[in-house]
Each structure stands twice: as C-alpha cells, then as structure tokens.
Amino acid sequence: MNKKRSETNAEDKWDLLLIYKNEHAFNKDLEEVNKEIDILKDLLPTFLDTSKDFKKYYLQKEKTERLIEKLFVYSKSKKDEDIANNVSQELYGKVLNLDTKYEEQIAEEVSKILKTDKKIIDSFLNSEDMDSYNHYFDKIFDKKDHIVDENTEKALAKYEKVLKGSQTTYSYLVNSDIKFPSIKYKEKTIEVTESIYPVLIKSDDINIRKEAFKKLYEAYKSFENVITSTYSQNILYNVTTAKLRNYNSVLEMNLKKDKLPLDIYYNLIKTVRKNLSSLHKYYQLKKKMLQIDKMHLYDTYINVIGKNDKTYTFAEAQKIVLNVLDILGKDYVSVINKAFKEKWIDKYPNDGKVEGAYSIVTRTTCPYILLNYVNTYFDLRSLIHELGHSVHTFYANKENEFHNAIYPIFLGEIASTTNELLLSNYMYENASSKEEKLIILNEKLDLFKSTIFRQTMFSEFEEKAYKYVEEDNTLTSKYLYDTYYNLNKDYFGPNIEIDEEIGYEWMRIPHFYTPFYVYQYATSLSIACYIVENITNKTPGFKEKYLNFLKSGGKEYPLEILKIIDIDLTDTKIYESAINSFKDTLEKFENLYYK
C-alpha cells in the first residue's frame, strides 16, 4: 500500500525548495516572466539593426528562457509527485500557457535571420564577443533551404496542433476507449490491458500466455480501421510537411536536423539484417531450454532461468552504484554523490505519483530524478540509468554556455545505457552462484534483443510505411498488417511459429507517431557497447575522452561530438561490435547453462 505524499519522509523526496521556497516565490517569477516576454517582443523588430541590438535581444532571450525553464521544472515536478494535487496541476498549466505565449512572440525570429546575410550575423558575433553562438546560428542557416515563405510558415505553425491531432486521438483510444477482453487469472477475472499484459505473457501457464496474446490483439483488431486512419493521417502530415520544406523524404527531414546522413539509418538495418542468424540462435536456444516442439510468439517472453527475486534497499543500491561507477573516476563519482547528498532523487512511490522513472533535462536547476523504487533489480537498473542522464546534464551545463548546454536527442540515451551495461558487468562479476550469473546474462540478452533487434525491426516497418506513402500509395490496414507480419517472420526466424495475431502489433507502438525516433535506441546501445568495452579494457586515455564527450553538451552536431570518443557512425563497425557483444553473451550464457 503506497503512502500519501504527506506521509513520505523528507529525506526520500527530491528537494524542490532549491528552486522555490514557496508558492509565492513561484508566482513572483511567473509575473516577472510575462514582463520579460513583453520586453523580448519589443526588441524583436529591431534586433538585427545593430550588433548592440542583436546582443541585447539574445541576452534578453536567455534571461526569459531561464525563468521559463525554472518554472517548468518546478511545476512539472510538483505535478508528477502527486497528480491528484489540483494546485500543482494549475501551476503546471500556467507554465505551459506561458511557454506557448513565449513561442508565439518569437515566432518570426528565424525567418528574420534567414532573410539576413550570414556575413552580417558573423560580424555581430565577432564584434560583440559572441563566438559561442556560432553553432546556434549554423543550425539555423543549415535549415535555410527548408524554410518556406512567411505565410506558409505561419499556416504550418497554426495548423500543427490540428494536423497532429491524430496522435491525440490514438492516445485517447488506446489509453481510455479500448475495452480489453477478460481472462481468468489466479482465480480472478481480469482485463488483458497493456499494464497487465507483460505479466500474463511471461506466465508459466501456456494457456494463460496464449489466451492473453489472442485477447490483447483481438481488442486492437476491432479498432483496425480507426488506428490505420490515425496512423495514416500522422504519416500524411509528416510527408506533406517534408514536401513543403523541400526534403526528399520524412526520414531525411528527421535526420538532417542533426546533420545525420541517411547511411546511419540504413547501415543499422543492413548490419542487423546481416546478423539475424544470431537472433535466431537465441530463440533456438530458448526453445531447446523450454523443451517444447513448437514455440509460438507467446512463448518467447517466458523467463527460462527464473526471476531475479533478490532485493536491494535504496542504501544498498546506492552503494552498488558507487562501486560500479568508480571505474569512471573520482570526478564522475563526485557528481553521483552530489545527486544523493543534495536530494536530486524522489525515491519511492506514493499515492498519485506518476509511474515510471525519468531524469529532467534542465539548464537552470539540478537534474532531478523521479523513481518509483520498490527494491527490485529493475529499480537498481533504473536508478543507475537515470543517474547517467543526470550526470550528462550536469556536465553539459557546467562546461557550456546556456545556449549550448542541451545535448542532441540523438546522443541522449548513451550515458544512461553505458551505466546499465557497466552495472550488468559488475553484477555478473560479483554474482555468488551459477543461477545468479545466468539471470544477469539472460537480462543482458533481453536488453540486446529488445533494443538492437526489436527497435531495428520497428525502424524497418516505419521506413517501409513512409516510403509507401511517399510513392503516392494509399496506406491500408492490409498493407500495414502484411508488412509487419513479414518482418516478424524475418526477425524471429524459422524456429518460431509466427501467429497471425502479430500482424496487429504495430497498432500498440505509440512511438510510431514520432517518426524515425526508435532507431536511436539501437544506435545508443551500440555506442554504449563500444564505450564500455574501452572503459573496462582501460584503453589509454579513453576514460578522459568519454568524460569530455559528456561535457560537450550541444555545442556541435552529434557526429562531431562522437568523434571525441573515436566513433564514426557512417561506418558499420559500431553496430557490428554491438552484435558481436550479443553473440559473446549468448555463447557465455549457453556454456554456463549446460556446464
């Protein structure tokens, strides 16, 4: 039974008093930022007249953004610690409205810059000692060929929420309106919802697994036409936007914002495709261990080793985290200690608290972490994962100017995944029994399976769906079903019975409504494998390179930042190295199991 928020010990909560001592202080800044936005609005018409006007505008913009971000971190954190608190909900809503007002007031900034000769901007930067803004403006001018006329820009901005409405419709449908069928489970009748399905599909009872699998997809199938429509509309919106902005494809539009070549996407798919036999071997081994003649898709999630029932108090987890990350050096560990001592972390679940875990990316406050820690190994993994994000954010803020501090999303999961892999290696080396070692290896295999292989399969599906529409075809439920079903046949291989229901699984994936995002999970894990290999092998100078990578923030494009740690993603070597790590783990797992 969860405690009420008011009953939670102060030492177990994040310390938001570091931001605002009380609601009065919050409201004071809320009033102040409205004034700052008005000042910024007044500066916008003439900000390109002289270098002094130029500098004044950007100093005012930074001042305004700092206040908005500070308000946002506080209000979001207050909301998420107890969503039943109406006061917090109201504060958060006020900040969102304020942010919308801010974006509307500066909407013309980019178009004004692009109408100006870049030499003038460069001269302003030089004369006002603003060289740190070079990358900021490079990113703007790199978009020049893809900014349309002012009227079209305004129309796109106004219609964005309307045209993106399909995503909202989908969210309401799957989270509220779909009524899932029920099954008998542990002498109770329960709905096969998305939240309970992960438990049911891992059941030792084949009848439970099979019925849950069929019932879940039965529910989605009944909304096949509606979800096909929402996804089609989402794709059409992105395809239309890409065409209006003179991109060859939506894939190009999404990668080009970070100056990423298409080869990065296609090299990932090509490399994973080439190595699908290793994934097939994984399923073949699982089938052998389960000793079943036919292995269906609903059998693939069974835990063949047993559950990791070992528990870790938060104090024990803290000690393990410090031991694991000691390999990264005193400076890195000092930031981890800072997170614990200065109460960045909201530890335990309470009534009304948002589920899951996250680290807030912020430039104005400490990078707070929300957890729902209940002493499992998964919670230990979540802790070290989120600390990876927070240390990355801390370093990026410490070493960069405000406008260069936020690192690109493309690099966002690398530090966190690196920490997870370091934890896995540590737990394996310190395991006291064969069973414990097998559990750790099995969890590592699952991480690779779900991140490298599964996310790449999702990426293939996306690419095919978008290309089909871009070639002026009408997206149908049959095309989406067939495409997804056939990809599952390829990825699961000849040892698995590919049940017909799996063709509807694409309807369950909300990430498809954020185009060409999921592939970044696979690239991040691949990069993390390379980092961990060099860290654990103590490659001379690599630890220092890794810390410099974390300190780079967003001052360059992702590929330039990755060069700090000697990574070239235009080559397939990083992907191949990650898959070799999967193969090595699989071999180690098999040898130990049959030892």
N, C-alpha and C positions, 0 to 999 in steps of 0.2 A: 504494500500500500504506500503510495507516494505521500510525502509530507506536503503541507501547504507551503507556499513560498515564504510566508511569515515565520514558519517553524524551522526553516533551513538555517543552519549555523552560519554566522557571518564569515568564518574562515573558509567555508566551502563555496562562497559566492564570489563572482568577479567584483572588483571594486570600481563601480561606476562613479563614485564620489571623486575619483581622479579627474573626471570630465566636468561634472556639475555637482555642486554641494547640495543643491535642492532645485525644485521646480521653478522657483523664482529666478534663479541664475539662468536656467534654460530659457525661460520666457524673455528674459532680458536680451539674450543673444538672438532669439527669434525675431524680436522687434528690430534689433540692430541690423540683421542681415537684410531685412526689407529695405532699409535705408541704403545699405551698401549696393544692393542690386539697382536701385534708382540712380545712384552715383555712376555705376558702371554703364547703365543705359545712356546717361547724359554724355559720357566720354566716347561712346561707340561712334557717333557720326564723324568725329574729327580725329580718331586715334591714329590715322595714317598721315595726318598733316605734317607733323614734325617728329623727330626722334624723341623729343621730350614728351609729346602727347602719347606716342607709342609706348614708351616705358611706363608712363603714368597709368595707362589703361591696363597693362599686364600686371603691374603691382596691385592695382585695384581688383583685378580678376582673381589673383591668388588670395588676396585678403578675403574676398567673398566666398571663394571655394573652401577655404579653410574653415570658415564659420559653418557653412552648409554641411560639410563632411563631419564636423564635430557634433552638430545637431543630429545628423543622421545616425552616427554610431551610437550615440546615447539613446535616442528614441527607438531604434531597432532593437537594441539590446534589452531595453526595458520592456518592449512589446514581447520579445521572444522568451523572456524569463517567465512571463505569465500572460498568455494571450487572452485570458479572461478579464484582465485589468483594463477597464474601459478608458481610464485616464491615459494609460500608456498608448492604447490604440489611437486615441485622439491626437496625442503628441506626434506620433509617427505619421499620421495622415497630414498633419500641418506641415511637416518637413517635406513630405512628398509633393505637396502642393507648391511649396516654396521652391523646390528643385525644378518643377515644371515651369514656374514663373521665370526662374533664372535662365533656363534653356531657351525659352521664348525670347527673352530680352537680348540674348547674344547670338540669335539665330543667323544674323547677317554677317557675323564676323568672318567666317571662312570665305564666303563669296566676295567680300570686300578685299580680303587678302589676295585672292586669286585674280582679281582684276588689276592688281598692282604688280609692277615689275619686281621680280625677286631680287634684283640688284639693289632696289630701294630698301627692301626688308633687310638685306645683308648689311647695308650701310647703317641702318638704325641699330642693328645688333652690335656692330663694331663700335659705333660712336657712344653707345650707352652701356658698354661693357656687359652685354647680354649674350655672350657666346654660348652659354649653357642652353640657350633656346634653339640652337641650330637644328637639332634633331626634331624638335617640336614643329618647326616650320618646314623642314624637309618632308615630314609626313603629310603636311597639308598640300604642298606643291606636288608631291607624288600622286595626289588624287586629281590633279588638275584636269586630266583627260576624261575624268569620270564625274565631274561636276557639271550638271546640266544648267540650262538658263534659269534665271531667278524665279520666274513664275512656276516653272516645273518643280524647282526645289521646294517652293512654298507649298505647292499642291501635294508633293510627296510627304512633306512633314505633317500636313493637316490630315492626310488620309492614312497615315501609317497605322494609327490605332484601329481604324476601321478595317483596313486591309489585313491587319494581323489578328482580327477578331476570331478567325478560325481556330487559332491556338487556344484562346479563352474558351471557346465553345467546346473544344476537345477536352480541356481540363475539367470543365463542369460536368461533362458527360461521364468521363471515366472516374472522377472522384465523388460524384454525387448521384447521378441519374441511373447509371447501370445497376440493375438489381441482379446480383450474382446468385446462382443456384446454391442450394444447401446440400450438405452430406452429413452422414453420421460419423462423428469422431470422438473417441473416448467417452462414449455413451451420451454424447450431446449432439444436437443438431446445430451445425454452424454454416454460415455463408462462406463460400470459397472466394473471399475478397483478395485483393492484391496484398494486403498486410498479412493475411494468414497463409496464403499460398506457399511462400518459401518454407514454412514449417511442414505443410502437408506433403510437398513434393519430395521432402527428404525422409518421409516416414519409412519405417522398416516393413510396413504392410503394403504389399504391392497393390492391393485393392484400393487402399486409400490414395496412393500415388496416382493410379490410373484414373480413378473417378475424379480426383481433384483436377488433374490435367484436362480431362474431357469437359468437365463442368465449367472451368475457367474460360476455355476457348469457345464453348457453347454460348457464353454470355457475350463475348466480343463478336462472334459471328452474327448474332442477332442485330448488331449495330454496324454491320459491314458496310452498308451503303452510306450511312451517315459519316463514319470515320474516314472512308475513302474520300468523301466530299470535303471534309475539313482538311485532310492532308493534301488533296489536290489543290484546294484554294491556297493553302500555305505555299506550296511549290509554285503555283502560278504567280503569286505575289512576288516571290523572290526572283523568278525567271523574268517577269516584267520589269522589275527594278534593275536587274542586271543589264537587260537590253537598253533601257532608258539611259543607263550610266555607261554605255559603250563597253561592257565587258562581254567576252566571248561565251561565258558561262557563269553560273552561280558559284561553282567551285572556284573559278578564277577570282570572282569578286570577293569571296571569303578569305582566300589565301593571300591575295595581293595586298590587302590592308596591312599585312605584316611583311610584305615583300618576300613571300614564300613562293618558290617555283612549284608548278604542278607536279614536278617529278617527286617531291616529297610525299605526296599523296599516293601516286601510282607506284612508287618504289616500295612503299609499305605493303600495298596489296600484292604486288608482284612477288615480294620476298616471302610473305606469309603463304601465298598460294603455292609457291615452290616447296614449302616445308610442311604442307598439310599432313604428310605421312607421319610426322612426329605426333600430331594431334590424334590421328587415327590410332597410333600405337598406344597412346594414353587411354583411349576408350577401349581398345582391345584388352589392355591390362586390367582395366576396371571390370570388364565383362568376365575375364578369367577369374578374378578375385571373388566376384559375386557368384560364380559357378552357375550361370544361367545360360540356357541355349539361345534364347532370343533376348536381346537387350533393346528396350524401347527408349524413346526420348525421356519418358517419365522415370526411367531407371538411372539416368546419367547423373542425377543430383544426389544419389544416396552416398552417405559417408561410409566408405569401405573400411575405414580404420576405427571409427568410433569418435565420439565427440570429445573436444578438449574441455573437460569439466573442471580443470584447475582454475582456481580463483586467485585474484590479486587485489588486495586492498589498494586504495589510492596511494598510500605511503609506500607500499611495495612496488607499485607501478612506477612511482617517481624515482625510486632507487634504480630500478631496471633501466629506465630511460636514460638516466645519467651515466650508467655503466655502458650502455650501448653506444651513446653518442660521444663518449670520451675519446674515441678514435678520431673525431673531428677537431680535437684540440681545445685548449683552455678557453679561448675567446668564444667559441661556439657554445661550450658548456656554460660559460658565464651568462649568456643570454637565456639559456634554458633555466638556470637558477633564478634569473630575474623574473621570468614568467611565473615561477612557483612562489617566490617571495613577495612579489608585488601584486599578487592576486589577479593575474590576467584571466584565470580559468574559472568558469562556472561549472562545478564538478558534477553534481548529482541531479537526477530527475526530480521534479516536483509537480504538483497539480498545475496544469495549464502551461507547462513549459513546452516549447517547440521540440519535436522529436529530432533525433539525429545528432550530428556534430558539424561544427564549422569553425573556421578562423576568419575574423573580419579583416579584409584588406583595407587599410586606412593609412593616411599620411599625417593625421593630426592627433591621434591618440595611440595608446599601446594597442597592439593587435590582439584583442580579446578572443578567447576561445570558449565556445559553448559545447559542453559534453552532456551526455546522459549516462554517467559512469555507474555500472552495476557489478563491477568486479570480474568481468569475464576477460578472456584473452582478446576478444574482439574490441573490448573497451580499451585495453592496453594498446592495441594497434591504432585505434582511433586517436588516442592521446598523442602518441609519437608522430602520427601522420599530421595532425593539426599543428603540433609544435613545429614541424617542418615548414608549414605555411607561415607561421608567426615569426620564426627566425628569419625567413626570407624577407618578409615585410619589414621587420625591424632593421635588418642590414640595408635594405633598399632605401629606407627613409633616412638612415644615419649617414649614408655615403652619397646621397644625391640631393639636388635641389628639388623643391616641391613638384615642379612640372615634369621631372624625370624619374620620380620615385616609383610610380606604379609599373610593375613588370608586365610584359605582354601575357595575355591569357595562354598563349601557346607554350609558355615556359612555366605556367602556374602550378602544375602538378609534379614537377620534377623533384623539388626539395622534399615534399611530403612522401613521395613514393620511394625516394632514396632512403629516408628514415625507416620506412616499413621493411625494406629489404635488409637493411642493417640489423633491425630487430629480429627478423627471421633467422639470419645467420647466427646471431648471438644466442637465440633460444635453442637452436639446433646444437650448437657447440656446448651449451651448458645443460642440455637435457640429461636426465639421470637414468632413462630407460629406453629400450628399443621402441616401445609403444609411443613414448613422448616424441622421440625423433621422427617417427613415421607421421605422427599428427602434424608436426611442424612442416615436414616436407610436403605432405598432402595439401596443406593450406597454401603453400607456396605454388604448387602446381595449379591449384584453383585460381590463384591470382593471375598467373600467366594465361590460363585458359580463358578466363572471363575478360581480361584486359587486352592481351595481344591478339588472340584469335577471335573472340566474340565481337569485340569492338571493330575489328577489321572487317568481319562479315557484315556488320551494320553499315560500315562505310561503303562497302561494295553495293549494298542494297540502295543506299542513298544515291550513289553515283549513277546507278542504272535508272532509278526513278526520275532523277532530274534530267538526265540525258534524253530519256524517252519524251519528256515534255518539251525540252528544248528543240527536239526534232519535229515539233508540231503534231505530236500524237496526243490523243486524249487518254488520260490515266484512268484505268478501270480497276475495279476490285479484282478481276481475274488476272490482269497483268501483275498487280502487286502480290497477289497470292502465289502465282506461279513463280515469280522471281524470287520471292522469299523462301518458298518451299525448296526450290532447286539449289539455292545457296546452302540451305541446311543439309541437303544431301551431300554436297561437296565437302562441307566442313566437318560433318560428323562421320562421314566415310562409310565403307561397306559393312562394318561390324555392328552398325546401329540400325534398328528398324525406324524409318522416318515416318512417324504417324501423320496422318493427313491434317490433323488439327494445327500442326506447327505453322502451316501457311498463314495463319491468322495472327501469329505472334507479333508481327510488325506493328499491329494496332496498339500494343501495350507500351511502346517505346516513346515516351514523351520527348526525348532528346532529338527525335527526327524533326521536331518543329523548330529546332535551332539548327539550321543547315550546316553540314560539314563541321560539326563540333566533336563528334565522338572519336574520330581518328586520333585526336590529341591525347586521349588516354593511352593509346598504344604507343605513340611516339614518346610520351613521357616515361612510361615504364622501360622502354628500350634504352633511353638515355640514362635512366636511373641505374640500369644493369651495368652499363659502362662505367658510371661513376663509382658504384660500389666495388666493382672489380678492381679499379685502380686505387681506391681508398684502402681496401683490405690487403691488397698486394703491396701497399706502401710505395707506389710509384713515386720516385723522387720529384718533389715539387707539386704533386697533383693536389694534395690537400689545400695548399695555398691557392691554387688555381680555382678549386671548387668554391672556396670562400669568396674569392674575387668575383666569381660568377654570380653568387648570391647578392653581392654588393652592387651589382651593375644596374639593378632596377630596370628602368625603361629608357635608358639614355641612348640605346642603339636598337636596330631591328634584331629580331630573335637570332637569325643566323650569325650575325656579327657577335652577339653575346655568347653564343655557343662555341665560337672559336676560342674563347678563353680557356675552355676545357678540352680543346683539340677535337671538337666534333664537327663533322661535315655531313649534314643530313641529305645532301644531294647524292651521296654515296649510299649503298645498301648495307655497308659494313655494320653500322649500329644496329639495324634490325636483325641482321644475321647473328650478331653477337648475343642479342637477347634470346633468340630462338635456340641458340646453342646452350644458353643457360637453362632454358626449359628442358632441353634434351638431357643435359647433365643431371638435372634434378630428378627427372624421370628415371634415369638409369640408377642413380643412387637410391631412389625410393624402391625400385624393383629389387635391387640386390639386397637391400636391408630387409625387405619384406620376406623374401624367400631364404634368408640366411639361417 
